[in-house]
Amino acid sequence: MPLPDSIEREEIHKRQITMRAYRRADGLYDIEGQVVDNKPIEFVAPLTNRVLAPGQPIHDLWVRLVIDDEFLIHDVFSSSDSTPFSVCKQAPPTLSVLKGERIGGGWAKLVRSKLKGAASCTHLMELLGPMATAAYQALWPVIRDRPEVLDANGRPVKIDSCYAYASNREVTLKLWPQFYDGPKP
């Protein structure tokens, strides 16, 4: 375990998020996300008084994005297998508004604009952020030899997009020395 030991404690909730990517026979890619919430103790679902046994899912939700190697979304599938309220099972079709959109810069903002609030299920929407990251990780072997995406000044857009790619870090010095602005090595 990479975290330091903690004081004595008792688990009260478990959330598992799983991401998987698949290359399809038709040349497209399936990016799948699943979130499962459960408790190690008996849980009474709100409003329903339905008793869930320890470990029984409160949420068991799935999303599949069908994308191409340009990250264009060709199709969206979703299911809500376990939910605290029966009405939640009506939410999966709301993700269809993502068909024709492209995963890329501004993805989180796009998702929020199309699905925020009562427009969709919060938990399904939350899966879409890490699914975008999983898509990039999965397709890296396909896209790695493509030309670098540059801004209007010819600077790679990856610079300052994350901690490692900060303009003053070693990764930027090695990949794009002309744009490095950290201490001289």
CNS distance restraints for C-alpha pairs under 8 A (distance, minus, plus):
assign (resid  11 and name CA) (resid  40 and name CA) 7.06 0.50 0.50
assign (resid  12 and name CA) (resid  39 and name CA) 5.98 0.50 0.50
assign (resid  12 and name CA) (resid  40 and name CA) 6.32 0.50 0.50
assign (resid  12 and name CA) (resid  41 and name CA) 7.53 0.50 0.50
assign (resid  13 and name CA) (resid  37 and name CA) 7.36 0.50 0.50
assign (resid  13 and name CA) (resid  38 and name CA) 6.06 0.50 0.50
assign (resid  13 and name CA) (resid  39 and name CA) 4.61 0.50 0.50
assign (resid  13 and name CA) (resid  40 and name CA) 6.68 0.50 0.50
assign (resid  14 and name CA) (resid  36 and name CA) 8.00 0.50 0.50
assign (resid  14 and name CA) (resid  37 and name CA) 5.73 0.50 0.50
assign (resid  14 and name CA) (resid  38 and name CA) 5.48 0.50 0.50
assign (resid  14 and name CA) (resid  39 and name CA) 6.07 0.50 0.50
assign (resid  14 and name CA) (resid  40 and name CA) 7.84 0.50 0.50
assign (resid  15 and name CA) (resid  35 and name CA) 6.89 0.50 0.50
assign (resid  15 and name CA) (resid  36 and name CA) 5.60 0.50 0.50
assign (resid  15 and name CA) (resid  37 and name CA) 4.48 0.50 0.50
assign (resid  15 and name CA) (resid  38 and name CA) 6.68 0.50 0.50
assign (resid  16 and name CA) (resid  34 and name CA) 7.88 0.50 0.50
assign (resid  16 and name CA) (resid  35 and name CA) 5.63 0.50 0.50
assign (resid  16 and name CA) (resid  36 and name CA) 5.20 0.50 0.50
assign (resid  16 and name CA) (resid  37 and name CA) 6.58 0.50 0.50
assign (resid  17 and name CA) (resid  33 and name CA) 7.10 0.50 0.50
assign (resid  17 and name CA) (resid  34 and name CA) 5.60 0.50 0.50
assign (resid  17 and name CA) (resid  35 and name CA) 4.51 0.50 0.50
assign (resid  17 and name CA) (resid  36 and name CA) 6.60 0.50 0.50
assign (resid  18 and name CA) (resid  33 and name CA) 5.63 0.50 0.50
assign (resid  18 and name CA) (resid  34 and name CA) 5.21 0.50 0.50
assign (resid  18 and name CA) (resid  35 and name CA) 6.58 0.50 0.50
assign (resid  19 and name CA) (resid  31 and name CA) 7.31 0.50 0.50
assign (resid  19 and name CA) (resid  32 and name CA) 5.62 0.50 0.50
assign (resid  19 and name CA) (resid  33 and name CA) 4.54 0.50 0.50
assign (resid  19 and name CA) (resid  34 and name CA) 6.63 0.50 0.50
assign (resid  19 and name CA) (resid 130 and name CA) 7.78 0.50 0.50
assign (resid  19 and name CA) (resid 131 and name CA) 6.63 0.50 0.50
assign (resid  19 and name CA) (resid 134 and name CA) 6.60 0.50 0.50
assign (resid  20 and name CA) (resid  31 and name CA) 5.93 0.50 0.50
assign (resid  20 and name CA) (resid  32 and name CA) 5.17 0.50 0.50
assign (resid  20 and name CA) (resid  33 and name CA) 6.56 0.50 0.50
assign (resid  20 and name CA) (resid 134 and name CA) 7.34 0.50 0.50
assign (resid  21 and name CA) (resid  29 and name CA) 6.99 0.50 0.50
assign (resid  21 and name CA) (resid  30 and name CA) 5.61 0.50 0.50
assign (resid  21 and name CA) (resid  31 and name CA) 4.48 0.50 0.50
assign (resid  21 and name CA) (resid  32 and name CA) 6.15 0.50 0.50
assign (resid  21 and name CA) (resid 134 and name CA) 7.21 0.50 0.50
assign (resid  21 and name CA) (resid 135 and name CA) 6.95 0.50 0.50
assign (resid  21 and name CA) (resid 138 and name CA) 6.21 0.50 0.50
assign (resid  22 and name CA) (resid  29 and name CA) 5.54 0.50 0.50
assign (resid  22 and name CA) (resid  30 and name CA) 5.07 0.50 0.50
assign (resid  22 and name CA) (resid  31 and name CA) 6.54 0.50 0.50
assign (resid  23 and name CA) (resid  27 and name CA) 6.87 0.50 0.50
assign (resid  23 and name CA) (resid  28 and name CA) 6.34 0.50 0.50
assign (resid  23 and name CA) (resid  29 and name CA) 4.69 0.50 0.50
assign (resid  23 and name CA) (resid  30 and name CA) 6.59 0.50 0.50
assign (resid  24 and name CA) (resid  28 and name CA) 5.36 0.50 0.50
assign (resid  24 and name CA) (resid  29 and name CA) 5.43 0.50 0.50
assign (resid  24 and name CA) (resid  30 and name CA) 6.95 0.50 0.50
assign (resid  27 and name CA) (resid  68 and name CA) 7.40 0.50 0.50
assign (resid  28 and name CA) (resid  66 and name CA) 6.69 0.50 0.50
assign (resid  28 and name CA) (resid  67 and name CA) 5.78 0.50 0.50
assign (resid  28 and name CA) (resid  68 and name CA) 4.86 0.50 0.50
assign (resid  28 and name CA) (resid  69 and name CA) 7.25 0.50 0.50
assign (resid  29 and name CA) (resid  66 and name CA) 5.57 0.50 0.50
assign (resid  29 and name CA) (resid  67 and name CA) 5.24 0.50 0.50
assign (resid  29 and name CA) (resid  68 and name CA) 6.06 0.50 0.50
assign (resid  29 and name CA) (resid  69 and name CA) 7.76 0.50 0.50
assign (resid  30 and name CA) (resid  64 and name CA) 6.29 0.50 0.50
assign (resid  30 and name CA) (resid  65 and name CA) 5.74 0.50 0.50
assign (resid  30 and name CA) (resid  66 and name CA) 4.69 0.50 0.50
assign (resid  30 and name CA) (resid  67 and name CA) 6.50 0.50 0.50
assign (resid  31 and name CA) (resid  64 and name CA) 5.52 0.50 0.50
assign (resid  31 and name CA) (resid  65 and name CA) 5.17 0.50 0.50
assign (resid  31 and name CA) (resid  66 and name CA) 6.46 0.50 0.50
assign (resid  31 and name CA) (resid  67 and name CA) 7.59 0.50 0.50
assign (resid  31 and name CA) (resid 131 and name CA) 6.65 0.50 0.50
assign (resid  31 and name CA) (resid 134 and name CA) 7.29 0.50 0.50
assign (resid  31 and name CA) (resid 135 and name CA) 6.21 0.50 0.50
assign (resid  32 and name CA) (resid  62 and name CA) 7.18 0.50 0.50
assign (resid  32 and name CA) (resid  63 and name CA) 5.63 0.50 0.50
assign (resid  32 and name CA) (resid  64 and name CA) 4.36 0.50 0.50
assign (resid  32 and name CA) (resid  65 and name CA) 6.48 0.50 0.50
assign (resid  32 and name CA) (resid 131 and name CA) 7.06 0.50 0.50
assign (resid  33 and name CA) (resid  62 and name CA) 5.67 0.50 0.50
assign (resid  33 and name CA) (resid  63 and name CA) 5.24 0.50 0.50
assign (resid  33 and name CA) (resid  64 and name CA) 6.50 0.50 0.50
assign (resid  33 and name CA) (resid 127 and name CA) 6.24 0.50 0.50
assign (resid  33 and name CA) (resid 128 and name CA) 7.82 0.50 0.50
assign (resid  33 and name CA) (resid 131 and name CA) 6.28 0.50 0.50
assign (resid  34 and name CA) (resid  60 and name CA) 7.06 0.50 0.50
assign (resid  34 and name CA) (resid  61 and name CA) 5.50 0.50 0.50
assign (resid  34 and name CA) (resid  62 and name CA) 4.45 0.50 0.50
assign (resid  34 and name CA) (resid  63 and name CA) 6.53 0.50 0.50
assign (resid  34 and name CA) (resid 127 and name CA) 7.32 0.50 0.50
assign (resid  35 and name CA) (resid  59 and name CA) 7.02 0.50 0.50
assign (resid  35 and name CA) (resid  60 and name CA) 5.77 0.50 0.50
assign (resid  35 and name CA) (resid  61 and name CA) 5.38 0.50 0.50
assign (resid  35 and name CA) (resid  62 and name CA) 6.74 0.50 0.50
assign (resid  35 and name CA) (resid 123 and name CA) 7.78 0.50 0.50
assign (resid  35 and name CA) (resid 127 and name CA) 7.36 0.50 0.50
assign (resid  36 and name CA) (resid  57 and name CA) 6.24 0.50 0.50
assign (resid  36 and name CA) (resid  58 and name CA) 7.35 0.50 0.50
assign (resid  36 and name CA) (resid  59 and name CA) 5.22 0.50 0.50
assign (resid  36 and name CA) (resid  60 and name CA) 4.48 0.50 0.50
assign (resid  36 and name CA) (resid  61 and name CA) 6.61 0.50 0.50
assign (resid  37 and name CA) (resid  57 and name CA) 5.54 0.50 0.50
assign (resid  37 and name CA) (resid  58 and name CA) 5.42 0.50 0.50
assign (resid  37 and name CA) (resid  59 and name CA) 5.01 0.50 0.50
assign (resid  37 and name CA) (resid  60 and name CA) 6.75 0.50 0.50
assign (resid  38 and name CA) (resid  54 and name CA) 7.49 0.50 0.50
assign (resid  38 and name CA) (resid  55 and name CA) 5.32 0.50 0.50
assign (resid  38 and name CA) (resid  56 and name CA) 5.89 0.50 0.50
assign (resid  38 and name CA) (resid  57 and name CA) 4.68 0.50 0.50
assign (resid  38 and name CA) (resid  58 and name CA) 5.38 0.50 0.50
assign (resid  38 and name CA) (resid  59 and name CA) 7.19 0.50 0.50
assign (resid  39 and name CA) (resid  43 and name CA) 6.97 0.50 0.50
assign (resid  39 and name CA) (resid  54 and name CA) 5.82 0.50 0.50
assign (resid  39 and name CA) (resid  55 and name CA) 5.47 0.50 0.50
assign (resid  39 and name CA) (resid  56 and name CA) 7.35 0.50 0.50
assign (resid  39 and name CA) (resid  57 and name CA) 7.78 0.50 0.50
assign (resid  40 and name CA) (resid  54 and name CA) 4.66 0.50 0.50
assign (resid  40 and name CA) (resid  55 and name CA) 5.30 0.50 0.50
assign (resid  41 and name CA) (resid  53 and name CA) 6.95 0.50 0.50
assign (resid  41 and name CA) (resid  54 and name CA) 4.39 0.50 0.50
assign (resid  41 and name CA) (resid  55 and name CA) 7.21 0.50 0.50
assign (resid  42 and name CA) (resid  51 and name CA) 6.84 0.50 0.50
assign (resid  42 and name CA) (resid  52 and name CA) 5.70 0.50 0.50
assign (resid  42 and name CA) (resid  53 and name CA) 4.81 0.50 0.50
assign (resid  42 and name CA) (resid  54 and name CA) 4.78 0.50 0.50
assign (resid  43 and name CA) (resid  51 and name CA) 5.75 0.50 0.50
assign (resid  43 and name CA) (resid  52 and name CA) 5.06 0.50 0.50
assign (resid  43 and name CA) (resid  53 and name CA) 6.63 0.50 0.50
assign (resid  43 and name CA) (resid  54 and name CA) 7.13 0.50 0.50
assign (resid  44 and name CA) (resid  48 and name CA) 7.85 0.50 0.50
assign (resid  44 and name CA) (resid  49 and name CA) 5.51 0.50 0.50
assign (resid  44 and name CA) (resid  50 and name CA) 5.59 0.50 0.50
assign (resid  44 and name CA) (resid  51 and name CA) 4.54 0.50 0.50
assign (resid  44 and name CA) (resid  52 and name CA) 6.08 0.50 0.50
assign (resid  45 and name CA) (resid  49 and name CA) 5.60 0.50 0.50
assign (resid  45 and name CA) (resid  50 and name CA) 5.37 0.50 0.50
assign (resid  45 and name CA) (resid  51 and name CA) 6.38 0.50 0.50
assign (resid  45 and name CA) (resid  52 and name CA) 7.15 0.50 0.50
assign (resid  45 and name CA) (resid  58 and name CA) 7.76 0.50 0.50
assign (resid  45 and name CA) (resid  84 and name CA) 5.73 0.50 0.50
assign (resid  46 and name CA) (resid  50 and name CA) 7.90 0.50 0.50
assign (resid  46 and name CA) (resid  84 and name CA) 6.83 0.50 0.50
assign (resid  46 and name CA) (resid  85 and name CA) 7.78 0.50 0.50
assign (resid  48 and name CA) (resid  85 and name CA) 7.62 0.50 0.50
assign (resid  52 and name CA) (resid  56 and name CA) 5.83 0.50 0.50
assign (resid  52 and name CA) (resid  57 and name CA) 7.76 0.50 0.50
assign (resid  52 and name CA) (resid  58 and name CA) 7.67 0.50 0.50
assign (resid  57 and name CA) (resid  82 and name CA) 6.27 0.50 0.50
assign (resid  57 and name CA) (resid  83 and name CA) 7.99 0.50 0.50
assign (resid  58 and name CA) (resid  82 and name CA) 5.94 0.50 0.50
assign (resid  58 and name CA) (resid  83 and name CA) 5.63 0.50 0.50
assign (resid  58 and name CA) (resid  84 and name CA) 5.85 0.50 0.50
assign (resid  59 and name CA) (resid  80 and name CA) 7.55 0.50 0.50
assign (resid  59 and name CA) (resid  81 and name CA) 7.45 0.50 0.50
assign (resid  59 and name CA) (resid  82 and name CA) 4.83 0.50 0.50
assign (resid  59 and name CA) (resid  83 and name CA) 4.81 0.50 0.50
assign (resid  59 and name CA) (resid  84 and name CA) 6.93 0.50 0.50
assign (resid  60 and name CA) (resid  80 and name CA) 6.16 0.50 0.50
assign (resid  60 and name CA) (resid  81 and name CA) 5.35 0.50 0.50
assign (resid  60 and name CA) (resid  82 and name CA) 4.73 0.50 0.50
assign (resid  60 and name CA) (resid  83 and name CA) 6.85 0.50 0.50
assign (resid  61 and name CA) (resid  78 and name CA) 7.53 0.50 0.50
assign (resid  61 and name CA) (resid  79 and name CA) 5.80 0.50 0.50
assign (resid  61 and name CA) (resid  80 and name CA) 4.54 0.50 0.50
assign (resid  61 and name CA) (resid  81 and name CA) 5.97 0.50 0.50
assign (resid  61 and name CA) (resid  82 and name CA) 6.88 0.50 0.50
assign (resid  61 and name CA) (resid 123 and name CA) 7.77 0.50 0.50
assign (resid  61 and name CA) (resid 124 and name CA) 6.82 0.50 0.50
assign (resid  62 and name CA) (resid  78 and name CA) 5.31 0.50 0.50
assign (resid  62 and name CA) (resid  79 and name CA) 5.19 0.50 0.50
assign (resid  62 and name CA) (resid  80 and name CA) 6.48 0.50 0.50
assign (resid  62 and name CA) (resid  81 and name CA) 7.98 0.50 0.50
assign (resid  62 and name CA) (resid 124 and name CA) 7.33 0.50 0.50
assign (resid  63 and name CA) (resid  76 and name CA) 7.26 0.50 0.50
assign (resid  63 and name CA) (resid  77 and name CA) 5.73 0.50 0.50
assign (resid  63 and name CA) (resid  78 and name CA) 4.30 0.50 0.50
assign (resid  63 and name CA) (resid  79 and name CA) 6.71 0.50 0.50
assign (resid  63 and name CA) (resid 124 and name CA) 6.99 0.50 0.50
assign (resid  63 and name CA) (resid 127 and name CA) 7.48 0.50 0.50
assign (resid  64 and name CA) (resid  76 and name CA) 5.70 0.50 0.50
assign (resid  64 and name CA) (resid  77 and name CA) 5.00 0.50 0.50
assign (resid  64 and name CA) (resid  78 and name CA) 6.15 0.50 0.50
assign (resid  65 and name CA) (resid  73 and name CA) 6.48 0.50 0.50
assign (resid  65 and name CA) (resid  74 and name CA) 7.63 0.50 0.50
assign (resid  65 and name CA) (resid  75 and name CA) 6.05 0.50 0.50
assign (resid  65 and name CA) (resid  76 and name CA) 4.79 0.50 0.50
assign (resid  65 and name CA) (resid  77 and name CA) 6.63 0.50 0.50
assign (resid  66 and name CA) (resid  73 and name CA) 5.73 0.50 0.50
assign (resid  66 and name CA) (resid  74 and name CA) 5.41 0.50 0.50
assign (resid  66 and name CA) (resid  75 and name CA) 5.01 0.50 0.50
assign (resid  66 and name CA) (resid  76 and name CA) 6.21 0.50 0.50
assign (resid  67 and name CA) (resid  71 and name CA) 5.41 0.50 0.50
assign (resid  67 and name CA) (resid  72 and name CA) 5.29 0.50 0.50
assign (resid  67 and name CA) (resid  73 and name CA) 4.51 0.50 0.50
assign (resid  67 and name CA) (resid  74 and name CA) 5.53 0.50 0.50
assign (resid  67 and name CA) (resid  75 and name CA) 7.30 0.50 0.50
assign (resid  68 and name CA) (resid  72 and name CA) 5.59 0.50 0.50
assign (resid  68 and name CA) (resid  73 and name CA) 6.97 0.50 0.50
assign (resid  68 and name CA) (resid  74 and name CA) 7.40 0.50 0.50
assign (resid  69 and name CA) (resid 139 and name CA) 7.04 0.50 0.50
assign (resid  69 and name CA) (resid 142 and name CA) 7.30 0.50 0.50
assign (resid  69 and name CA) (resid 143 and name CA) 7.50 0.50 0.50
assign (resid  70 and name CA) (resid 102 and name CA) 7.74 0.50 0.50
assign (resid  71 and name CA) (resid 102 and name CA) 5.43 0.50 0.50
assign (resid  71 and name CA) (resid 103 and name CA) 5.29 0.50 0.50
assign (resid  71 and name CA) (resid 104 and name CA) 7.40 0.50 0.50
assign (resid  71 and name CA) (resid 135 and name CA) 7.87 0.50 0.50
assign (resid  72 and name CA) (resid 100 and name CA) 6.29 0.50 0.50
assign (resid  72 and name CA) (resid 101 and name CA) 5.90 0.50 0.50
assign (resid  72 and name CA) (resid 102 and name CA) 4.31 0.50 0.50
assign (resid  72 and name CA) (resid 103 and name CA) 6.51 0.50 0.50
assign (resid  73 and name CA) (resid  98 and name CA) 6.92 0.50 0.50
assign (resid  73 and name CA) (resid  99 and name CA) 5.28 0.50 0.50
assign (resid  73 and name CA) (resid 100 and name CA) 5.28 0.50 0.50
assign (resid  73 and name CA) (resid 101 and name CA) 5.61 0.50 0.50
assign (resid  73 and name CA) (resid 102 and name CA) 5.89 0.50 0.50
assign (resid  73 and name CA) (resid 103 and name CA) 7.48 0.50 0.50
assign (resid  74 and name CA) (resid  99 and name CA) 5.65 0.50 0.50
assign (resid  74 and name CA) (resid 100 and name CA) 6.05 0.50 0.50
assign (resid  75 and name CA) (resid  96 and name CA) 7.46 0.50 0.50
assign (resid  75 and name CA) (resid  98 and name CA) 7.98 0.50 0.50
assign (resid  75 and name CA) (resid  99 and name CA) 5.47 0.50 0.50
assign (resid  75 and name CA) (resid 100 and name CA) 7.93 0.50 0.50
assign (resid  76 and name CA) (resid  95 and name CA) 6.67 0.50 0.50
assign (resid  76 and name CA) (resid  96 and name CA) 5.81 0.50 0.50
assign (resid  76 and name CA) (resid  98 and name CA) 7.20 0.50 0.50
assign (resid  76 and name CA) (resid  99 and name CA) 6.54 0.50 0.50
assign (resid  77 and name CA) (resid  92 and name CA) 7.45 0.50 0.50
assign (resid  77 and name CA) (resid  93 and name CA) 7.70 0.50 0.50
assign (resid  77 and name CA) (resid  95 and name CA) 7.72 0.50 0.50
assign (resid  77 and name CA) (resid  96 and name CA) 7.74 0.50 0.50
assign (resid  78 and name CA) (resid  92 and name CA) 5.00 0.50 0.50
assign (resid  78 and name CA) (resid  93 and name CA) 7.09 0.50 0.50
assign (resid  78 and name CA) (resid  95 and name CA) 7.52 0.50 0.50
assign (resid  79 and name CA) (resid  89 and name CA) 7.42 0.50 0.50
assign (resid  79 and name CA) (resid  92 and name CA) 5.62 0.50 0.50
assign (resid  80 and name CA) (resid  88 and name CA) 7.22 0.50 0.50
assign (resid  80 and name CA) (resid  89 and name CA) 5.33 0.50 0.50
assign (resid  80 and name CA) (resid  91 and name CA) 7.82 0.50 0.50
assign (resid  80 and name CA) (resid  92 and name CA) 6.80 0.50 0.50
assign (resid  81 and name CA) (resid  89 and name CA) 7.48 0.50 0.50
assign (resid  83 and name CA) (resid  88 and name CA) 6.18 0.50 0.50
assign (resid  83 and name CA) (resid  89 and name CA) 7.00 0.50 0.50
assign (resid  84 and name CA) (resid  88 and name CA) 7.53 0.50 0.50
assign (resid  85 and name CA) (resid  89 and name CA) 7.83 0.50 0.50
assign (resid  86 and name CA) (resid  90 and name CA) 7.98 0.50 0.50
assign (resid  87 and name CA) (resid  91 and name CA) 7.68 0.50 0.50
assign (resid  88 and name CA) (resid 121 and name CA) 7.14 0.50 0.50
assign (resid  91 and name CA) (resid  95 and name CA) 7.91 0.50 0.50
assign (resid  91 and name CA) (resid 120 and name CA) 5.70 0.50 0.50
assign (resid  91 and name CA) (resid 121 and name CA) 5.85 0.50 0.50
assign (resid  92 and name CA) (resid 120 and name CA) 7.71 0.50 0.50
assign (resid  92 and name CA) (resid 121 and name CA) 7.71 0.50 0.50
assign (resid  92 and name CA) (resid 124 and name CA) 7.76 0.50 0.50
assign (resid  94 and name CA) (resid 115 and name CA) 7.67 0.50 0.50
assign (resid  94 and name CA) (resid 119 and name CA) 7.12 0.50 0.50
assign (resid  94 and name CA) (resid 120 and name CA) 5.74 0.50 0.50
assign (resid  95 and name CA) (resid 115 and name CA) 7.55 0.50 0.50
assign (resid  95 and name CA) (resid 120 and name CA) 7.32 0.50 0.50
assign (resid  97 and name CA) (resid 114 and name CA) 7.10 0.50 0.50
assign (resid  98 and name CA) (resid 111 and name CA) 7.95 0.50 0.50
assign (resid  98 and name CA) (resid 114 and name CA) 7.98 0.50 0.50
assign (resid 102 and name CA) (resid 107 and name CA) 7.84 0.50 0.50
assign (resid 103 and name CA) (resid 107 and name CA) 5.73 0.50 0.50
assign (resid 103 and name CA) (resid 132 and name CA) 6.27 0.50 0.50
assign (resid 104 and name CA) (resid 132 and name CA) 7.72 0.50 0.50
assign (resid 106 and name CA) (resid 110 and name CA) 6.14 0.50 0.50
assign (resid 107 and name CA) (resid 111 and name CA) 6.15 0.50 0.50
assign (resid 107 and name CA) (resid 129 and name CA) 7.60 0.50 0.50
assign (resid 107 and name CA) (resid 132 and name CA) 7.86 0.50 0.50
assign (resid 108 and name CA) (resid 112 and name CA) 6.17 0.50 0.50
assign (resid 108 and name CA) (resid 129 and name CA) 6.28 0.50 0.50
assign (resid 109 and name CA) (resid 113 and name CA) 6.09 0.50 0.50
assign (resid 110 and name CA) (resid 114 and name CA) 6.27 0.50 0.50
assign (resid 111 and name CA) (resid 115 and name CA) 5.82 0.50 0.50
assign (resid 111 and name CA) (resid 116 and name CA) 7.52 0.50 0.50
assign (resid 111 and name CA) (resid 125 and name CA) 7.18 0.50 0.50
assign (resid 111 and name CA) (resid 128 and name CA) 7.63 0.50 0.50
assign (resid 112 and name CA) (resid 116 and name CA) 4.84 0.50 0.50
assign (resid 112 and name CA) (resid 125 and name CA) 7.91 0.50 0.50
assign (resid 114 and name CA) (resid 119 and name CA) 7.45 0.50 0.50
assign (resid 115 and name CA) (resid 119 and name CA) 4.99 0.50 0.50
assign (resid 115 and name CA) (resid 120 and name CA) 5.27 0.50 0.50
assign (resid 115 and name CA) (resid 121 and name CA) 7.88 0.50 0.50
assign (resid 115 and name CA) (resid 125 and name CA) 6.88 0.50 0.50
assign (resid 116 and name CA) (resid 120 and name CA) 6.66 0.50 0.50
assign (resid 116 and name CA) (resid 122 and name CA) 7.54 0.50 0.50
assign (resid 117 and name CA) (resid 122 and name CA) 7.46 0.50 0.50
assign (resid 120 and name CA) (resid 124 and name CA) 7.65 0.50 0.50
assign (resid 120 and name CA) (resid 125 and name CA) 7.23 0.50 0.50
assign (resid 121 and name CA) (resid 125 and name CA) 6.22 0.50 0.50
assign (resid 122 and name CA) (resid 126 and name CA) 6.09 0.50 0.50
assign (resid 123 and name CA) (resid 127 and name CA) 6.54 0.50 0.50
assign (resid 124 and name CA) (resid 128 and name CA) 7.08 0.50 0.50
assign (resid 125 and name CA) (resid 129 and name CA) 7.78 0.50 0.50
assign (resid 126 and name CA) (resid 130 and name CA) 7.88 0.50 0.50
assign (resid 127 and name CA) (resid 131 and name CA) 6.18 0.50 0.50
assign (resid 128 and name CA) (resid 132 and name CA) 6.30 0.50 0.50
assign (resid 129 and name CA) (resid 133 and name CA) 6.84 0.50 0.50
assign (resid 130 and name CA) (resid 134 and name CA) 6.12 0.50 0.50
assign (resid 131 and name CA) (resid 135 and name CA) 6.09 0.50 0.50
assign (resid 132 and name CA) (resid 136 and name CA) 6.45 0.50 0.50
assign (resid 133 and name CA) (resid 137 and name CA) 6.23 0.50 0.50
assign (resid 134 and name CA) (resid 138 and name CA) 5.96 0.50 0.50
assign (resid 135 and name CA) (resid 139 and name CA) 6.06 0.50 0.50
assign (resid 136 and name CA) (resid 140 and name CA) 5.83 0.50 0.50
assign (resid 139 and name CA) (resid 143 and name CA) 6.24 0.50 0.50
assign (resid 140 and name CA) (resid 144 and name CA) 5.43 0.50 0.50
assign (resid 148 and name CA) (resid 156 and name CA) 6.41 0.50 0.50
assign (resid 149 and name CA) (resid 156 and name CA) 5.73 0.50 0.50
assign (resid 149 and name CA) (resid 157 and name CA) 6.06 0.50 0.50
assign (resid 149 and name CA) (resid 158 and name CA) 7.87 0.50 0.50
assign (resid 150 and name CA) (resid 154 and name CA) 5.09 0.50 0.50
assign (resid 150 and name CA) (resid 155 and name CA) 5.13 0.50 0.50
assign (resid 150 and name CA) (resid 156 and name CA) 4.28 0.50 0.50
assign (resid 150 and name CA) (resid 157 and name CA) 5.38 0.50 0.50
assign (resid 151 and name CA) (resid 155 and name CA) 5.39 0.50 0.50
assign (resid 151 and name CA) (resid 156 and name CA) 6.24 0.50 0.50
assign (resid 151 and name CA) (resid 157 and name CA) 5.83 0.50 0.50
assign (resid 155 and name CA) (resid 159 and name CA) 7.68 0.50 0.50
assign (resid 155 and name CA) (resid 179 and name CA) 7.27 0.50 0.50
assign (resid 157 and name CA) (resid 161 and name CA) 7.23 0.50 0.50
assign (resid 158 and name CA) (resid 162 and name CA) 7.79 0.50 0.50
assign (resid 158 and name CA) (resid 165 and name CA) 6.56 0.50 0.50
assign (resid 159 and name CA) (resid 165 and name CA) 5.08 0.50 0.50
assign (resid 159 and name CA) (resid 166 and name CA) 5.75 0.50 0.50
assign (resid 159 and name CA) (resid 167 and name CA) 5.86 0.50 0.50
assign (resid 159 and name CA) (resid 172 and name CA) 7.03 0.50 0.50
assign (resid 160 and name CA) (resid 165 and name CA) 5.35 0.50 0.50
assign (resid 160 and name CA) (resid 166 and name CA) 4.21 0.50 0.50
assign (resid 160 and name CA) (resid 167 and name CA) 5.80 0.50 0.50
assign (resid 161 and name CA) (resid 165 and name CA) 6.24 0.50 0.50
assign (resid 161 and name CA) (resid 166 and name CA) 6.98 0.50 0.50
assign (resid 162 and name CA) (resid 166 and name CA) 6.27 0.50 0.50
assign (resid 164 and name CA) (resid 169 and name CA) 6.54 0.50 0.50
assign (resid 164 and name CA) (resid 170 and name CA) 7.82 0.50 0.50
assign (resid 164 and name CA) (resid 171 and name CA) 6.22 0.50 0.50
assign (resid 164 and name CA) (resid 172 and name CA) 7.82 0.50 0.50
assign (resid 165 and name CA) (resid 169 and name CA) 6.65 0.50 0.50
assign (resid 165 and name CA) (resid 171 and name CA) 5.98 0.50 0.50
assign (resid 165 and name CA) (resid 172 and name CA) 5.64 0.50 0.50
assign (resid 166 and name CA) (resid 171 and name CA) 7.90 0.50 0.50
assign (resid 166 and name CA) (resid 172 and name CA) 6.68 0.50 0.50
assign (resid 167 and name CA) (resid 172 and name CA) 5.79 0.50 0.50
assign (resid 167 and name CA) (resid 173 and name CA) 7.79 0.50 0.50
assign (resid 167 and name CA) (resid 179 and name CA) 6.71 0.50 0.50
assign (resid 167 and name CA) (resid 180 and name CA) 5.20 0.50 0.50
assign (resid 167 and name CA) (resid 181 and name CA) 5.75 0.50 0.50
assign (resid 167 and name CA) (resid 182 and name CA) 6.84 0.50 0.50
assign (resid 168 and name CA) (resid 172 and name CA) 6.97 0.50 0.50
assign (resid 168 and name CA) (resid 173 and name CA) 7.52 0.50 0.50
assign (resid 168 and name CA) (resid 180 and name CA) 5.72 0.50 0.50
assign (resid 168 and name CA) (resid 181 and name CA) 5.03 0.50 0.50
assign (resid 168 and name CA) (resid 182 and name CA) 3.77 0.50 0.50
assign (resid 168 and name CA) (resid 183 and name CA) 7.22 0.50 0.50
assign (resid 169 and name CA) (resid 173 and name CA) 6.48 0.50 0.50
assign (resid 169 and name CA) (resid 180 and name CA) 7.48 0.50 0.50
assign (resid 169 and name CA) (resid 182 and name CA) 6.47 0.50 0.50
assign (resid 170 and name CA) (resid 174 and name CA) 6.19 0.50 0.50
assign (resid 171 and name CA) (resid 175 and name CA) 6.07 0.50 0.50
assign (resid 172 and name CA) (resid 176 and name CA) 5.22 0.50 0.50
assign (resid 172 and name CA) (resid 177 and name CA) 6.38 0.50 0.50
assign (resid 172 and name CA) (resid 179 and name CA) 7.26 0.50 0.50
assign (resid 172 and name CA) (resid 180 and name CA) 5.82 0.50 0.50
assign (resid 173 and name CA) (resid 177 and name CA) 4.36 0.50 0.50
assign (resid 173 and name CA) (resid 178 and name CA) 7.77 0.50 0.50
assign (resid 173 and name CA) (resid 179 and name CA) 7.51 0.50 0.50
assign (resid 173 and name CA) (resid 180 and name CA) 5.14 0.50 0.50
assign (resid 176 and name CA) (resid 180 and name CA) 6.61 0.50 0.50
